[in-house]
Amino acid sequence: MRRSAVQSVTAIVALLAASACTQDFDQFAPELFPQSSGSGSGSSGGGQTATASTTSSGGGGGEQCSNGDDDDGDGAVDCADDDCGGFACVAVPEDWQGPGLLYQGPEAADVACPAGFSTRVDVGGRDPVDTPATCSPCSCGAPDVECERPAVTVYGDEGCAGASVTLPVESENCINLRDFQPGSYSADAPDVDSATCAASGGEPTLPPPRFGIEGLVCAPGPDAGGCDAGEACAPREVDAPFEQGVCIWREGERRCPEGFGEQHVFASSMVDNRGCARCTCDADGVRCAATLALFGETRCREPIETVPFN
């Protein structure tokens, strides 16, 4: 019997579903923010940049610039407070969400969102990690064999010569060869009529599918203030591991709005086609065997010799 080798079949397809864009603050208010910075990104969106760290207050007056409170009691909240010079109001285009801070890299679940941006938005990922399946070994069961009926050829002369007659022999059948006045006989091994053996194994063990690059947006809470309707207070400068610039995002692969120049596209799901090749067995090496018992008396009593069919 032979069996096929088990091979892992590997394919993971990412389904694109979200875009993110980043924006540079300088093009909006250079007179307020003379120190420009880079850009950021999100699921489908755009971003702006700022100069103050997202983890610190905006200035020396004790104002926390992204919590929606008048921390220093001067009557101004977040971006409306002069202490928040490192923050600016960002207009979010229609049908987009944001702004937020974009992380793109491995193990996004281990990344902590900074203070004031505690709302976590999973925007998907890209570059599926194609870890192959582990396949259980193949094995073959005992063969299920059907043999053709054996036959005995009786010859009138010695040395298997002269007139002959071939007699199919059923199992446990008693045939009186003297009726044919044999001089000799031959018995060939029966042929295989059918042979099969069941295959087992080849079961896959699949590591969980995952993206090599995962996208996370940290968004401000709903109470952040100090900006007009349709705007949000966002930092000008962003600390690592987040992308520089703030980001807007939406579902689908969309062109970034004007002013949000860097696009990042992420997939929201994967189609996992990994598996194992099917185990197969064949019974090419199976043979049939039979034996012929010769008796000195009629009615097949007391065999004098047992010979194989060959």
LUMRO-826117 format. One record per atom (N, C-alpha, C): x, z, y. Coordinates in steps of 0.02 Angstrom, whole numbers, padded with zeros to 5 digits, always signed. Example, Ala and Ser with C-alpha at 12.3 -4.5 7.8 and 13.67 -1.06 7.14 Angstrom:
+00660+00390-00284/+00615+00390-00225/+00660+00390-00165/+00642+00354-00112/+00684+00357-00053/+00645+00394+00002/
END
This chain:
+00042+00000-00059/+00000+00000+00000/+00044+00000+00062/+00021-00034+00112/+00056-00035+00175/+00008-00011+00230/+00036+00018+00281/-00005+00042+00336/+00027+00021+00402/-00014+00011+00453/+00012-00011+00517/+00045+00047+00554/+00094+00029+00595/+00124+00080+00638/+00076+00096+00695/+00075+00159+00716/+00032+00180+00771/+00067+00165+00836/+00032+00132+00881/+00059+00117+00946/+00012+00143+00999/+00040+00170+01052/-00001+00193+01107/-00017+00135+01153/-00080+00129+01171/-00102+00078+01218/-00117+00112+01283/-00083+00092+01337/-00085+00131+01398/-00108+00089+01457/-00158+00113+01492/-00180+00080+01554/-00225+00127+01592/-00209+00141+01654/-00252+00179+01698/-00262+00137+01761/-00325+00125+01779/-00341+00083+01836/-00370+00127+01891/-00342+00123+01951/-00368+00161+02008/-00422+00121+02043/-00476+00155+02063/-00530+00124+02099/-00525+00144+02172/-00513+00095+02216/-00504+00109+02286/-00570+00130+02318/-00566+00182+02359/-00629+00206+02387/-00624+00236+02456/-00565+00250+02482/-00561+00286+02545/-00501+00263+02585/-00507+00267+02652/-00453+00246+02697/-00442+00300+02750/-00381+00302+02777/-00365+00349+02830/-00320+00315+02881/-00327+00333+02945/-00288+00301+02998/-00260+00355+03044/-00202+00342+03074/-00170+00389+03120/-00162+00358+03189/-00152+00402+03238/-00154+00380+03308/-00100+00416+03349/-00074+00381+03399/-00024+00409+03445/-00059+00432+03508/-00047+00496+03527/-00080+00523+03586/-00059+00489+03651/+00001+00462+03655/+00027+00438+03719/-00017+00384+03749/-00049+00344+03708/-00089+00289+03735/-00153+00314+03767/-00170+00379+03757/-00231+00406+03786/-00218+00446+03849/-00167+00489+03850/-00155+00531+03908/-00081+00545+03917/-00041+00494+03932/+00031+00506+03937/+00050+00554+03993/+00008+00559+04045/+00026+00604+04100/+00018+00677+04080/-00024+00690+04029/-00032+00758+04006/+00016+00776+03950/+00037+00725+03912/+00078+00736+03854/+00139+00691+03857/+00188+00708+03897/+00245+00664+03906/+00289+00656+03845/+00285+00702+03796/+00328+00697+03737/+00286+00668+03681/+00296+00604+03667/+00257+00571+03615/+00284+00589+03546/+00241+00580+03497/+00262+00590+03428/+00234+00535+03385/+00244+00542+03319/+00225+00488+03273/+00152+00487+03258/+00136+00457+03201/+00067+00449+03181/+00053+00482+03115/-00013+00490+03098/-00033+00522+03036/-00083+00479+02998/-00113+00507+02946/-00160+00467+02907/-00210+00509+02869/-00263+00475+02840/-00314+00509+02801/-00344+00462+02750/-00406+00476+02725/-00431+00435+02671/-00444+00365+02694/-00488+00354+02741/-00491+00290+02775/-00497+00309+02847/-00445+00306+02886/-00451+00332+02953/-00392+00321+02997/-00392+00354+03055/-00338+00347+03102/-00318+00414+03130/-00263+00419+03168/-00241+00483+03191/-00207+00480+03258/-00197+00538+03288/-00162+00545+03351/-00109+00598+03343/-00062+00601+03390/-00008+00650+03384/-00010+00701+03439/+00023+00758+03427/+00025+00812+03476/+00091+00849+03470/+00108+00890+03520/+00175+00920+03522/+00177+00993+03500/+00120+01028+03494/+00122+01098+03474/+00111+01104+03399/+00141+01154+03369/+00133+01165+03297/+00062+01186+03283/+00036+01165+03227/-00032+01184+03208/-00036+01256+03186/+00020+01288+03175/+00019+01356+03150/+00032+01407+03206/+00040+01385+03267/+00055+01431+03321/+00002+01425+03376/+00001+01471+03422/-00045+01467+03478/-00021+01413+03526/-00066+01389+03569/-00049+01334+03613/-00003+01355+03669/+00001+01417+03689/+00043+01436+03745/+00058+01510+03742/+00079+01537+03798/+00101+01607+03800/+00046+01656+03814/-00017+01632+03826/-00071+01677+03845/-00108+01706+03787/-00088+01692+03726/-00122+01720+03668/-00180+01679+03644/-00193+01621+03673/-00249+01579+03652/-00232+01544+03586/-00275+01552+03537/-00271+01513+03475/-00311+01449+03487/-00278+01392+03479/-00306+01330+03507/-00350+01291+03459/-00369+01319+03402/-00410+01280+03356/-00462+01323+03320/-00480+01381+03350/-00528+01424+03316/-00595+01430+03351/-00604+01397+03408/-00668+01398+03443/-00680+01461+03483/-00630+01505+03490/-00639+01568+03527/-00597+01568+03591/-00621+01606+03640/-00583+01618+03701/-00540+01680+03689/-00484+01670+03655/-00443+01726+03632/-00413+01766+03690/-00394+01733+03744/-00360+01769+03799/-00408+01788+03854/-00474+01775+03845/-00524+01799+03893/-00522+01766+03961/-00496+01705+03967/-00492+01673+04033/-00550+01624+04044/-00599+01624+03999/-00657+01581+04008/-00649+01511+03981/-00592+01494+03953/-00580+01427+03926/-00565+01432+03851/-00593+01385+03813/-00587+01386+03740/-00543+01328+03717/-00497+01342+03673/-00457+01291+03638/-00429+01240+03687/-00445+01176+03679/-00414+01123+03719/-00429+01130+03794/-00481+01166+03812/-00497+01176+03883/-00452+01229+03915/-00415+01265+03876/-00371+01318+03901/-00303+01288+03920/-00277+01307+03979/-00212+01282+04000/-00156+01304+03953/-00167+01357+03915/-00116+01379+03868/-00108+01330+03809/-00155+01286+03800/-00154+01240+03743/-00127+01172+03762/-00070+01171+03797/-00041+01108+03817/-00016+01066+03760/-00005+01096+03702/+00016+01058+03644/-00041+01029+03604/-00102+01035+03629/-00161+01008+03596/-00196+00960+03643/-00237+00917+03616/-00275+00870+03656/-00341+00853+03621/-00389+00831+03661/-00454+00811+03634/-00448+00739+03607/-00468+00731+03546/-00465+00665+03513/-00536+00641+03503/-00550+00580+03526/-00616+00550+03515/-00618+00520+03445/-00668+00538+03406/-00675+00512+03338/-00723+00453+03340/-00699+00393+03318/-00742+00334+03320/-00805+00343+03278/-00857+00306+03295/-00920+00310+03259/-00911+00293+03185/-00946+00329+03143/-00945+00321+03070/-00881+00347+03037/-00837+00377+03076/-00776+00406+03048/-00780+00482+03051/-00741+00515+03009/-00736+00588+03010/-00667+00607+03035/-00662+00666+03063/-00598+00690+03087/-00605+00728+03152/-00548+00742+03183/-00481+00728+03158/-00459+00781+03108/-00405+00766+03073/-00376+00813+03026/-00302+00800+03017/-00271+00840+02976/-00200+00833+02961/-00193+00806+02890/-00153+00754+02882/-00148+00720+02818/-00085+00741+02780/-00096+00759+02717/-00041+00767+02669/-00049+00713+02617/+00006+00679+02600/+00006+00632+02544/+00070+00642+02504/+00062+00661+02443/+00118+00676+02400/+00094+00707+02334/+00139+00733+02294/+00119+00763+02230/+00087+00831+02238/+00045+00849+02190/+00017+00917+02185/-00014+00941+02250/-00064+00904+02275/-00096+00924+02338/-00130+00992+02333/-00150+01011+02273/-00184+01076+02264/-00138+01134+02282/-00073+01123+02280/-00025+01177+02296/-00009+01181+02370/-00036+01135+02410/-00021+01133+02481/-00072+01176+02518/-00049+01222+02560/-00093+01265+02599/-00108+01233+02666/-00171+01233+02686/-00190+01208+02752/-00169+01259+02805/-00146+01236+02863/-00124+01282+02915/-00183+01317+02949/-00168+01370+02985/-00219+01408+03021/-00256+01362+03069/-00322+01370+03071/-00363+01329+03115/-00385+01264+03083/-00355+01246+03026/-00373+01184+02991/-00385+01200+02917/-00430+01246+02906/-00439+01274+02839/-00487+01234+02795/-00521+01185+02823/-00568+01145+02782/-00530+01091+02744/-00530+01096+02678/-00493+01049+02636/-00538+00990+02616/-00512+00930+02626/-00548+00869+02607/-00504+00829+02560/-00525+00823+02498/-00489+00782+02449/-00508+00709+02460/-00459+00669+02481/-00474+00598+02495/-00450+00552+02439/-00431+00580+02381/-00413+00538+02324/-00338+00535+02314/-00315+00478+02289/-00244+00470+02276/-00227+00397+02262/-00166+00386+02242/-00143+00319+02222/-00084+00327+02174/-00061+00270+02149/-00005+00269+02101/-00020+00312+02040/-00069+00292+01998/-00084+00331+01938/-00023+00340+01894/-00015+00400+01868/+00041+00414+01823/+00020+00393+01752/+00054+00342+01726/+00034+00311+01662/+00067+00346+01603/+00052+00410+01594/+00080+00447+01537/+00045+00423+01473/+00082+00397+01424/+00048+00369+01365/+00016+00422+01322/-00031+00399+01282/-00064+00443+01233/-00016+00461+01177/-00025+00519+01148/+00010+00538+01087/-00037+00524+01028/-00014+00485+00979/-00057+00462+00925/-00041+00499+00860/-00092+00522+00826/-00081+00553+00760/-00059+00500+00710/-00018+00519+00661/+00009+00469+00614/-00046+00439+00570/-00035+00377+00551/-00081+00343+00505/-00069+00366+00433/-00121+00365+00394/-00115+00378+00322/-00167+00336+00286/-00154+00323+00222/-00199+00282+00181/-00224+00323+00122/-00288+00317+00108/-00317+00351+00051/-00301+00316-00014/-00323+00346-00069/-00313+00316-00135/-00349+00249-00139/-00318+00199-00170/-00350+00133-00173/-00412+00133-00216/-00461+00095-00195/-00522+00083-00234/-00515+00013-00263/-00505+00009-00330/-00486-00055-00362/-00539-00075-00412/-00556-00139-00411/-00598-00170-00463/-00555-00222-00499/-00551-00216-00566/-00511-00263-00606/-00556-00313-00643/-00530-00373-00651/-00565-00421-00693/-00561-00399-00767/-00607-00427-00808/-00606-00408-00879/-00543-00436-00913/-00509-00395-00952/-00452-00422-00989/-00476-00469-01045/-00431-00509-01070/-00448-00557-01123/-00391-00561-01174/-00409-00575-01236/-00361-00585-01290/-00367-00657-01314/-00310-00691-01317/-00309-00760-01343/-00282-00759-01414/-00322-00784-01461/-00304-00785-01532/-00282-00856-01551/-00223-00861-01584/-00195-00926-01605/-00198-00932-01682/-00207-00994-01705/-00210-01005-01777/-00142-01001-01810/-00088-01015-01773/-00020-01013-01801/+00020-00957-01770/+00076-00942-01802/+00122-00893-01774/+00155-00921-01711/+00183-00875-01671/+00218-00896-01610/+00171-00922-01557/+00108-00899-01559/+00058-00919-01510/+00052-00995-01505/+00044-01027-01564/+00037-01099-01568/-00025-01116-01609/-00044-01179-01605/-00102-01201-01643/-00166-01190-01605/-00221-01200-01640/-00286-01191-01609/-00294-01119-01585/-00331-01112-01530/-00338-01045-01501/-00408-01035-01474/-00425-00973-01466/-00487-00953-01434/-00473-00890-01393/-00502-00890-01332/-00492-00833-01286/-00554-00790-01286/-00545-00726-01296/-00601-00680-01303/-00599-00628-01247/-00647-00630-01200/-00652-00574-01151/-00665-00509-01188/-00633-00457-01165/-00638-00392-01200/-00666-00341-01151/-00724-00315-01167/-00751-00261-01128/-00716-00196-01147/-00714-00150-01100/-00683-00086-01114/-00717-00052-01173/-00677-00025-01218/-00700+00010-01278/-00738-00036-01327/-00731-00102-01319/-00764-00149-01364/-00721-00158-01427/-00753-00164-01484/-00718-00174-01548/-00730-00246-01571/-00674-00284-01579/-00678-00354-01600/-00640-00362-01665/-00671-00394-01714/-00639-00407-01779/-00601-00473-01773/-00534-00468-01762/-00494-00529-01754/-00489-00569-01818/-00501-00537-01877/-00496-00574-01939/-00548-00630-01944/-00601-00622-01907/-00652-00675-01908/-00623-00741-01883/-00568-00737-01845/-00538-00797-01816/-00475-00818-01854/-00460-00786-01910/-00401-00802-01950/-00339-00810-01905/-00321-00757-01869/-00266-00763-01821/-00198-00769-01854/-00156-00812-01825/-00086-00813-01844/-00045-00774-01794/-00071-00770-01732/-00038-00731-01679/-00089-00722-01622/-00071-00682-01573/-00117-00672-01516/-00074-00656-01455/-00106-00662-01396/-00075-00641-01333/-00128-00607-01290/-00105-00562-01249/-00151-00525-01205/-00119-00519-01136/-00146-00553-01087/-00120-00550-01018/-00152-00494-00979/-00113-00464-00935/-00140-00410-00893/-00197-00437-00850/-00250-00400-00840/-00306-00423-00799/-00286-00428-00726/-00317-00476-00692/-00306-00484-00620/-00348-00433-00581/-00326-00422-00518/-00364-00378-00472/-00423-00418-00444/-00482-00392-00453/-00541-00424-00424/-00549-00405-00351/-00541-00342-00333/-00543-00318-00264/-00506-00252-00260/-00477-00239-00201/-00440-00176-00191/-00442-00158-00117/-00462-00099-00102/-00463-00074-00033/-00439-00002-00032/-00414+00019+00026/-00398+00090+00035/-00414+00109+00107/-00445+00166+00116/-00468+00187+00182/-00410+00212+00224/-00411+00193+00288/-00360+00215+00336/-00386+00275+00376/-00341+00320+00393/-00358+00376+00436/-00299+00388+00484/-00312+00429+00534/-00260+00443+00584/-00269+00398+00644/-00217+00397+00687/-00220+00357+00748/-00264+00387+00802/-00277+00452+00798/-00318+00485+00848/-00276+00501+00910/-00300+00483+00970/-00259+00495+01030/-00267+00565+01057/-00212+00591+01083/-00212+00651+01124/-00191+00629+01194/-00235+00638+01243/-00225+00610+01310/-00208+00665+01360/-00150+00661+01392/-00138+00705+01449/-00188+00689+01504/-00209+00738+01543/-00257+00724+01597/-00231+00670+01644/-00273+00621+01662/-00250+00570+01709/-00239+00601+01778/-00190+00578+01812/-00176+00605+01879/-00142+00552+01922/-00148+00561+01987/-00115+00518+02034/-00044+00544+02048/+00003+00498+02055/+00069+00517+02077/+00071+00539+02149/+00029+00507+02190/+00021+00525+02261/-00051+00548+02271/-00060+00609+02295/-00127+00636+02308/-00137+00644+02383/-00198+00631+02406/-00213+00636+02477/-00256+00697+02492/-00235+00735+02542/-00271+00794+02564/-00275+00793+02640/-00335+00803+02667/-00344+00811+02739/-00365+00883+02753/-00330+00916+02797/-00349+00983+02821/-00384+00974+02888/-00448+00991+02890/-00489+00980+02950/-00503+01046+02984/-00513+01045+03050/-00530+01107+03085/-00599+01131+03066/-00611+01195+03077/-00677+01222+03063/-00729+01196+03112/-00792+01209+03098/-00846+01181+03140/-00849+01212+03210/-00814+01268+03221/-00820+01303+03285/-00766+01284+03335/-00719+01240+03317/-00667+01220+03365/-00699+01189+03426/-00672+01204+03485/-00706+01182+03546/-00658+01161+03601/-00685+01162+03663/-00646+01143+03721/-00645+01069+03734/-00687+01030+03699/-00688+00957+03707/-00760+00934+03717/-00767+00873+03743/-00833+00843+03751/-00863+00825+03684/-00927+00809+03685/-00962+00787+03624/-00928+00724+03596/-00919+00722+03531/-00886+00665+03499/-00811+00671+03498/-00784+00727+03525/-00712+00738+03524/-00696+00802+03486/-00633+00809+03467/-00610+00869+03433/-00541+00886+03457/-00526+00951+03459/-00461+00974+03482/-00411+00969+03425/-00355+00935+03438/-00307+00921+03385/-00236+00932+03412/-00189+00950+03367/-00120+00962+03389/-00083+00897+03403/-00036+00902+03449/+00005+00844+03465/+00063+00836+03416/+00089+00891+03389/+00144+00889+03341/+00124+00926+03278/+00142+00897+03222/+00119+00924+03157/+00179+00944+03116/+00175+01003+03085/+00230+01026+03043/+00226+00994+02973/+00285+00987+02942/+00288+00965+02872/+00252+01017+02828/+00223+00996+02773/+00230+00930+02741/+00179+00879+02764/+00144+00892+02819/+00092+00846+02841/+00123+00788+02880/+00087+00731+02878/+00109+00672+02915/+00104+00686+02990/+00151+00658+03028/+00146+00664+03100/+00085+00625+03124/+00051+00653+03173/-00010+00622+03198/-00071+00651+03164/-00128+00645+03196/-00190+00667+03166/-00227+00607+03138/-00273+00621+03094/-00302+00568+03054/-00378+00571+03055/-00408+00512+03052/-00480+00506+03040/-00489+00470+02973/-00546+00478+02941/-00554+00450+02874/-00627+00432+02862/-00638+00390+02812/-00705+00372+02789/-00700+00340+02720/-00757+00333+02688/-00758+00300+02622/-00748+00225+02630/-00718+00195+02578/-00708+00123+02577/-00642+00103+02610/-00618+00044+02592/-00557+00018+02623/-00577-00017+02687/-00565+00015+02743/-00588-00008+02809/-00528-00021+02855/-00538-00068+02899/-00489-00080+02951/-00488-00021+02999/-00428+00000+03019/-00424+00057+03065/-00451+00038+03133/-00487+00085+03166/-00511+00071+03234/-00453+00062+03282/-00468+00034+03339/-00417+00023+03391/-00386+00090+03411/-00320+00091+03415/-00285+00152+03433/-00262+00193+03373/-00287+00177+03315/-00266+00211+03254/-00229+00160+03211/-00164+00157+03220/-00127+00099+03196/-00101+00102+03125/-00099+00160+03093/-00069+00165+03026/-00123+00181+02975/-00131+00137+02926/-00183+00145+02876/-00154+00171+02810/-00191+00214+02778/-00174+00239+02712/-00237+00233+02669/-00231+00200+02612/-00288+00189+02568/-00279+00229+02504/-00331+00264+02485/-00329+00307+02425/-00386+00288+02378/-00377+00302+02315/-00429+00292+02265/-00463+00358+02250/-00528+00355+02238/-00566+00416+02224/-00572+00431+02150/-00558+00381+02107/-00566+00392+02035/-00522+00343+01998/-00518+00353+01932/-00478+00310+01889/-00518+00291+01827/-00506+00231+01801/-00532+00211+01736/-00474+00218+01686/-00484+00262+01638/-00430+00279+01591/-00440+00239+01527/-00398+00189+01516/-00403+00148+01456/-00349+00164+01405/-00317+00221+01412/-00265+00239+01364/-00295+00253+01295/-00257+00240+01244/-00281+00254+01176/-00227+00235+01126/-00247+00229+01063/-00201+00214+01009/-00225+00152+00971/-00177+00113+00947/-00195+00056+00905/-00228+00080+00841/-00274+00041+00815/-00311+00060+00755/-00265+00061+00694/-00272+00112+00653/-00234+00115+00590/-00267+00069+00538/-00227+00032+00503/-00252-00012+00450/-00210-00003+00387/-00241-00014+00329/-00207-00010+00264/-00223-00072+00224/-00176-00095+00184/-00191-00148+00136/-00166-00127+00067/-00193-00160+00016/-00178-00142-00053/-00145-00200-00090/-00101-00235-00055/-00069-00294-00085/-00029-00276-00147/-00002-00216-00151/+00041-00199-00207/+00004-00172-00268/-00062-00169-00265/-00100-00140-00320/-00103-00190-00379/-00094-00165-00438/-00098-00206-00499/-00146-00172-00549/-00175-00214-00593/-00218-00188-00646/-00179-00185-00712/-00194-00136-00752/-00161-00128-00817/-00215-00115-00870/-00200-00136-00931/-00246-00123-00987/-00204-00117-01051/-00232-00085-01101/-00198-00078-01166/-00244-00105-01221/-00213-00130-01272/-00249-00158-01330/-00231-00117-01392/-00281-00089-01423/-00270-00049-01484/-00284-00093-01545/-00238-00096-01591/-00245-00135-01653/-00260-00088-01711/-00308-00108-01751/-00331-00067-01807/-00320-00104-01873/-00305-00068-01925/-00296-00099-01990/-00360-00108-02028/-00413-00076-02006/-00476-00080-02041/-00531-00102-01992/-00585-00123-02020/-00642-00142-01979/-00671-00081-01945/-00715-00095-01897/-00748-00043-01858/-00700-00002-01815/-00639-00027-01806/-00591+00002-01759/-00579+00076-01773/-00559+00090-01834/-00542+00159-01853/-00467+00164-01863/-00438+00219-01844/-00368+00235-01855/-00323+00178-01831/-00308+00177-01765/-00264+00124-01738/-00194+00128-01767/-00167+00069-01782/-00098+00067-01808/-00048+00051-01753/-00072+00028-01696/-00026+00012-01641/-00067+00004-01577/-00037+00026-01522/-00066+00015-01455/-00016-00022-01413/-00037-00079-01387/+00009-00121-01348/-00022-00135-01280/+00019-00142-01227/-00008-00157-01161/-00024-00231-01154/-00072-00245-01112/-00083-00314-01091/-00026-00331-01042/+00010-00386-01054/+00063-00405-01008/+00075-00480-01011/
END
